[in-house]
Amino acid sequence: MQNYTAKAKMDLKHRAYLFALRVIKFIATLDQRDSVVQVIAKQLLRSATSIGANIIEAQAGSSKKDFTNFFTHALKSANESKFWLGLLRDSGKASAESADALLQETNELANILGSSILTLKGKR
């Protein structure tokens, strides 16, 4: 069981890392001359990269409470990323297909984080 838990944690960290890379590549395809795109892209970059950073911080946490708090911050960043991706898609500033693919992965990361938080808090 412990081996499975360690593998699941690594998979989540790796998925968050790959997600951040995908977002970086997605942002590079946007029209950076557009001031609206510039602002939203910066916000998206911050929130999307924060997911993985907080997962890594959680693993270095000194207590279960620390771990839970960092996962909660990662979940908030995932939810924020969904907002920025939706704005870019719905405003026509980004390809709907590309944004939807990232939104799907963001939803999956958020679901994993939310489920983990509930487990950590003993509500599951």
Secondary structure, 3 states (H helix, E strand, C coil): CHHHHHHHHHHHHHHHHHHHHHHHHHHHCCCCCCHHHHHHHHHHHHHHHHHHHHHHHHHCCCCHHHHHHHHHHHHHHHHHHHHHHHHHHHCCCCCHHHHHHHHHHHHHHHHHHHHHHHHHCCCC
